[in-house]
Amino acid sequence: MPKRILTGTVTSDQNEQTVTVSVERRFTHPVLKKTIRKSKKYRAHDPKNEFKVGDKVRIQECAPISKTKRWEVLAS
């Protein structure tokens, strides 16, 4: 099965080798037929600490790295 790749914005880079990425998705509400925006935060592995707050990044699923990290940042 292929690994998922998501695009989002870095919202925090305070931790060593970790960035928090906010990924927004848009969908149409099934009853109201209105476009809704939902966002979710993912913690991703950034081994070189090269990404800063506000950067657009792509993250990919990976094997668990820590208790909360299940994603890694793809090199841009």
FIDOTI-230125 format. One record per residue: residue in one letter; y, x, z of N, C-alpha, C in turn. Coordinates in steps of 0.001 Angstrom, whole numbers, plus 524288, in hexadecimal, padded with zeros to 5 digits. Layout:
<pts>
AYXZYXZYXZ ...
</pts>
This chain:
<pts>
M7FB678034680000800008000080000804DC8037580000 P808A8802527FCAB80D5E805A57FC76810B68051180153 K81391809368028581706809248070B81C0B80652805A9 R81E118034280963822EF800758087A827858043B808A7 I82B608034180563830348064D80560834B58027F80602 L8381280375809E783C898001580AFC8418D8033580A8E T845D7800968096484AF2803158090A84E74800CC80D3E G8513E8044381004854A98026481427858E8806498157B T85BC3805298199F860228085F81B5B85EED80AAC820B4 V8601580FAF8216485F428123C82675863428101782A55 T8615A80E1B82EC6864DE80C06832C08652880F898378B S861718131B8382E86190816AE83CA085EA681BAE83B35 D860E18202F83CE385E428253583BFE85E6A8288F840EC Q85EB58260D8457A85F55828E884A5F85A5D82BA884C22 N855D4829A584AAF850F082C0A84C5F84F5883088848CD E84CA08344384B0584AC8838CE84814846858371D8443F Q8473B8386983F4D843768375983B16842608318783A46 T845FD82E3583BE5845428289283B4784A6282604839AE V84A108225B8360684E9281F2A834AC84CFE8196C8351F T850BC816228368184FD081088836918523880E4F8319B V84F0480B8482E9F850AE8097782991850AD80381829C3 S8550A8012782844855767FB838280B854757F9C082270 V850747F686821BD84EF97F4A081C8E8503E7EECD81C4A E853527ED558185E854E77E7DC817BE851CB7E55C81353 R84FFE7E09C8144384D577DDB88101D850007D87980F6B R84FF47D68880AA58525A7D17F8096584E267CDE780739 F84E687C8FE808E784AAD7C533806EF84D1F7BFC88072C T84ADC7BC2A8045D84CC57B6D08044D849E67B3AE80876 H84CE17B0E780BAF84A927ADA980FC0847727A94980D2B P8429C7A85F80F0483F497A48680C5C8415A79EE980C7A V8442879D66810878461779806810EC84BD2797A980F3E L84F0F79B3581146854AA79AF18103C8563479D0E80AD9 K852C07A00080862853C07A25780330858927A5D58034D K859807A848807B085E077ABA58086485C1A7B147808DF T85EFB7B4FD806AC85D747BA718070785E9B7BC7A80C80 I85A9A7BEC280EE985B0F7C0B88144185A2C7C69A81443 R85D4B7C95F8178685CAF7CF038182485A417D01881D72 K856057D31081D75853967D4AA8225E853037DA8A82232 S853B47DD09826BA8530D7E2AF826E084F337E42382B1E K84CB97E89582A61848EB7EA8782E1C849A87F06582E7F K848F07F2868332A8499E7F81E833F8844587FAD68341A Y844117FF428319283F66802848318F840E3807F483365 R83D7C80A6F8366983E5280FD8837F783B1E8133983444 A83DBA81700831DA83B3B81A2E82DD683B9681FF382F2F H837AD822E382D828375D8288282E8583AE282B6E82AAF D83E5882E9C82CC8841FB831D5829B68417A8377382BB8 P83D9983A70829CD83C5983F8B82C20840C98438982C15 K8445084342828428487A8472B827D784DB38454982A03 N84DD8840A082C38852B983E5382E378571083E7482A21 E855C383D25825448599F83D938211485CA88389682000 F85B09834228222085DAF82F37821018612982D9982585 K865C982B9B8243A869AA82A188282586AB68243C827D6 V86D808222782BA786EC181C8C82BE0871C381AF5826FC G87020816AB82496872B7814B181FEA870118163181ADB D86C75819F481AFF869B881BA281640865EA8176C8146C K86586816BC80F458619A8134D80D0085CA48168C80C54 V85841814A280E5B8535A8178C80E1384EE78140080C66 R84AC28167D80A8C845EA813B980950841D78158880D42 I83EFA811D280F8B83AE88133481343835A88114E81148 Q8318C8142A812CF82C4A812FC810F982896812AA8159F E824DB80F238155C820F080EA48197581DE0813AD81A00 C81C33814E181ECD818EE8197081FAA815858187082472 A8122781C228259F80EF081BC482A4F8127881C2382F1A P810E7819E28337C8143A81A14838258159281FA9839C2 I81AA38209C83AA881C86825C283C4181D86825C98421F S81F59821588443182037820BC849CF81F6581AFB84B23 K820EB8198284FD8820288141A85188822ED8103384E03 T8279D8119184C3082AAE80DE68491182B6380F778435F K82A1A8144F841F582B078161A83C9C8263E8154F83924 R826EF8120883525822C58110A83155824B4811C482BCE W82976813E682B3E82BF8814958263082E0A81A1B825BF E82E9C81C03820F2831048212182000835268209181BCD V83941823BC81C3F83D848238F8187B83BE0826AE813AC L83C898246380F1683B628272E80A3C83FDB82AC5808DD A83EB582F5E806E4842D08331280559845F2830B9800E7 S84B2C830EB8016B84E7182E9F7FD5584FE6832A27F948 
</pts>
